[in-house]
């Protein structure tokens, strides 16, 4: 009877911790001690990165091609001017590539089309001629989707909705609020002709399963697009338009063209450096394309196996690591209380490194360790009460 109850407790605790693990993956924040773990393991993987082929991509920079339009208040009264991307130049560029013999493979237009202007008609007409283009949409201050003014054009959400560590982009989300697909996921669907569907904390992309929120692998950094030898140098929109139409068409033919602000007003802190928004979108696309995040039966077997052992530690007094810590530092009063927590977080840190390098999935180890440790203390308290009851 006692063994059956012990077995039931271990299994129930393991199942609860598995569900808790996937709940934690949805959270936008991590504990401070996990920041270094994420950075160091990601840096090691980045050191062995595979840089994509630069001939497959064309970066068009809009940082210096701007125009002034009227700004209006919430009641529709003019209150001054605002700066936007030059839509006349953008329309001309799209008209040129539309007339080329070989079209781009795909066009990602990461430009914020929030307000209408008097010169929108040519740009809208050029966009309507394209069947392989996507625009960026964003969330407003109330968390509601703010669609571009060209509402009949394909669009995806381009905000970094999962939150931040280091006040920047460290984690990426593929589907927001169970329904809004982010731009890189929609691009992958369009380019490779597959469908993605969110199921709980996972996303099924074709035959491939991934978690919805993941630590992104950066294959390209900001420094890569500023070094001439890297081959990813963005070309300014206005500068490109000085070329002959045929040269522009050859430059974009068969490539994934990414249009956006690469140097000035769309910069974000990431794990490694300040990086342009369009470049973050590309890195997220490459993460999906290369199948970096992999959820399969081996991932579940690994965490279940480790959680079974940790649950055994919860229900059975005196695990090996806790005994060693207590023996070495037992003279320090607080060591007796923290020995158990140190055991849990050490084992979970090793597990997180394994899941990251095998499946590109980080675990929120601090809160998991707290949960195991709290359960350990609760079970210990129940045991002590039962022992006293028997003696009494």
N, C-alpha and C positions, 0 to 999 in steps of 0.2 A: 504493500500500500504506500509506504513511504517513498519507494523508488518510483512508483507510478506518478505520484504527485511531483516529485523532483523532475522527472522527464517532462511532464505536462508544463511545469513552470518554465523550464529551459526552452521548450519549443514555442510556447506562447510569447515569451520575452523576445525570442529571435524574430518571430513574425512581426511583432510590434515595432522592433528596431528597424526592420527592413522598410516598413511603411514610413517610419519617421525619417529614414534616410532620404526617401524620394520627396517627402514634404520639405525637408531642409534645402533640397536642390532648387526649390521654387523661390527661396528667400533671396532678396537683393543684397544681403550683407553677410559678411563672415566675421569670425572673431579675429582679433589682431594677430594671434600667433599663427594663423593659417595663411596670412598674407605672405610671409617669408617662404612657407612651404610651396605655395602656388608659384611665386616668382622664381624660386630656385629650380624647381622641377621644370617649369616652362622654359627657363633660360637654357637648361641642359638640352631639352628637346629642340629649342631654337638653334642651338649651336650645330645641330645635325640636320637642319632643315633642307628641304629640296625647293630651290627657287623655281617658280613657274617659268615657262618659256615666254620671253618678252614679245616674241613675234605674234602671239595669240591675242595681245591686248593693245589698245591705243588709249592713252590718257589725254583728255582735252581739258585744259585748265581754264576756269572762268574767273579766277581771282582778280584779274585786272581788266576785265571787260564788263563794265558796269554802266548803268544809266540811272537818272533820277526820275522818280514819278511822284505824284502827289500822295501825301499821307492824310488819311481821314480819321476822325475820332469815331467813337461808337454811335454817334448820332448822324454821321455822314457829313460833318463839316470839315473842310480842309484845315489842317493844323501844321502844314509845312511839307517837307519832302522826305523821301526815303530812297535808299540805294537798293537796286535789284540787279540781277544779271541782265546784260544787254540782250533783249529778246529779238531784236532785229538781226543781230549778228548770228544768234543761235538759229533763227529761222533760215537764214541764208546758208549756213553750214548744213543743216538738215536737208534743204532743197538740193544742195550739190551732191550729197551722198545718196539721196534718193534717185538721182538721175544717173548714177554710175551703173556700169554693166554688172559688176559684182558688189552686192550690198554687204554691209557689216553683218556679222553673225548675230549680233545683238547690241542694242544701245541702252545703256543705263544712264538716265538723265537725272542725276542727283542735284537738282536745282529746285529751290522752294518757290513754287508758283502760287503764292498765297493771295495776291491781289491782281485784279484785272487792269489792263492798260489799253491804250488806244492802238497799240501795234501788235495785239495778240492774234489777229486774224491770219496773217501769213504763217506764223509759228504753229497755230492750231491746224492749219491746212497741211503743213509739212508733217506734223505728228500723225494726222489721220491717214497719210499715205503709207505709214510704216506699220508692219504687223509684228515687228520684233523689237519693240521699245517698251520701257517701263519708266514711269515717273515716280518721284519720291513724295509720299504723304507723311504728315506729322501729327502728333497729338497736341492739342491746345492745353492751356493751363488747367483746365478741368478734366484732363485725361480723355477728352473726346477726340475722335478722328477729324482732322482738318484736311479735307480733300483738296487737291490742286484745282485751279480754276478750269482746267481742261478735264471735265468730269467723265468724258466718254473715252479717255485714253487709259490704257492699262497702268495700274499703279500698285505700289507696295509700301508698307510702313517702314520707314528708315530711321526711326528713333531707337535709342539704346535703352529699352524699357526695363531691363533687369536690374538696373542700379549699378553701384560702383564700389570698388575698393581703391584706395589711393585717389578718391574723387575722380575716377575715370572709368573707361570701358575695360573691364577685366572678364566679364561674363557675357555671353550672348544668348538671346532667346530667339527661337524660330517662329513661334506662334504666340501672339499676344491675346490674352482673354479668351483663349480656346477657339478663336475664329479668325483674327487678323494675322495673316501671314506676312512676315517681314520680307523686305525686298530681296535679300540673297536667296531665300527659299523659293520665292516666286520665279526668280531668274533661272534657278536650277530646274524648276518644273518646265519652264518654257524651252530652255536650251536642249534639255535631254528628253523631253516628252514624257515625263513621269508625273505622278500625282502624289502629293504629300497629305497625310491625314494625322491629326493629333488624337492620341488615345491615352488619356490620363497624363502622366508625366513624360510620356514618350511621343515621338513623331515617327510614323512609318513613311519612308520616302522610297517609293517603288517597293523593292524587296528588302530594303535596308532599314534597320531600326536604330534610332538615336534618342538621347534624352533631349527634352525641349530646351533646357538651360545648360550650357556647357562652357568650360574654359576654352577660349579660342586659341588655336595655333596660329601664330603670326608668321607667314612665309615671306611677307614683304614689310619692311619698315619705312618710315619717312626718309631715312637716309638713303635707302635704295633708289628712291625716285629723284634724288638730287645729285647722285653720282653718275657722271656721263657713261662710265663703262658698264653700268648695270643694265642699260637698255630700256628702262621704264620711265624715262624722263617725260613728264607732261609737256604738251605743246599748248601755248596760250591760244585761245580761240581767235583773237584778233590777228595774231601772228600767222596762224594757219591759213586765214582767209586771204593773205597776200599771195599764196601759191596759186598755181593754175588748178582749175577744177579737176583735171585728170590726176594731178599729184595728190590732191586731197582724197579723191576716190581710191587711189592705190594705197594710200596710207591707212585707210579704214577697212579696205576690202577683206571680208572673211574674218574680221576680228571682233572681239567683244570690246565695244567702245564705251568708255566711262567718262561722262561729262560732269564736272563739278569743281568746287573750290578746293584745290589741293594745297594752298599755301597760306591763306589769310584768315578767313572768318569761320571756317568749319573744322577747327582743330580740337582734338580730344586727348586727354591723358590716358595712356594704356599701360600695360604691364612694363613696357620697355622704354617708351618715349612718347612725346606728343605726336599724334598721327592724324592725318586728314580723314574726314568722314568718308569720302569716296573710297579711300584705301582700306578702311575698316570694313566697308561693305564687301570689297573684293576678297579680303582675308576670310570673311565669314562664308562667302561663296566657295572659296577654295577648301575650307574646312569640310563643307558638305560634299563637294566634288570628290575629294580624296577619301571620304569615308572615315575621317579621323575619329569621330565618336562612334563607338561600336557597342551596341547592347545585344548580347546573345546569351545562350544558356550558361556559358562559362563564366560570364560576369556574375550572374545570379548564384551559381554554385560557389564561387569564390567568397562573396560577401556572406552568404548563408553559412558556409563552413566556418568562417572567422567569427561570425556573430553567435554561432552555437557554442564555440569555445568561450567567448566573452560572457555569454549567458550562464555557462557552467561556472565561470568565475563568480558571477553574481550569487548563485545559489549554493556554492561550495566555499567554505571559508579557507583562506590562506593559499592563494595562488603563488606560483614560484617567484615571479618578478616582485610581487608585493613583499614576500618574505625577505628577498635579498635587499630591497630598499630599506625595509624596517630594520634589518640586522645591521646595515652599514650606517644608517643615519638615525637609528632609534633613539639616540640621546637627545636629538632635537625634537621637541614636543610636537611641532606642527608636521614633522615628517611622518608620524604615525597616521595622521589624518589624510595626508596627501599621497601616501604610498599607493593606495588603491587607484586614485585618479591618475597618477603617473603611469601605472600599469596599463590602464585602458587607453590613454591618449597615445602612448608609445606604440602599442599594437595597432591602433587605428591609423597612426601616421604611416606605418609601414604598409598597411592595407591600402591607404590612399595613394601612396607612391606606386604600388602595384597596379591599381585600377587606372591610374593616370597613364603609365607607360604601356599598359596592355590594351586599354580601352579608351584612353583620353578622357577619363571621367574622374574628377576630384570629388572627394567626400568631405562634408562639413564636420571634421573630426572633433572639434572642440565641443560642440553641442551634443554630438553623439557620445563623447566621453562623459560629459556631464549627465546624460540620461542613464548610461550604464552605471555610473558611480552613485547616482541618486537611488536607482533601483537596488544597488548593492546595499546601501545603508538602510533602505526600507526593509529589505529581506532580513538583514542582520538584526534590526530592531524587533521584527516579528519573531525571529528565532529566540532572541533573549527573553521576550515576554512569555513565549511558550515554555521555555526552560524554567523560568521562575514559577509559572503556573503548575508545572509538574512537581517541582520541589515543594511548593506550598500544598 
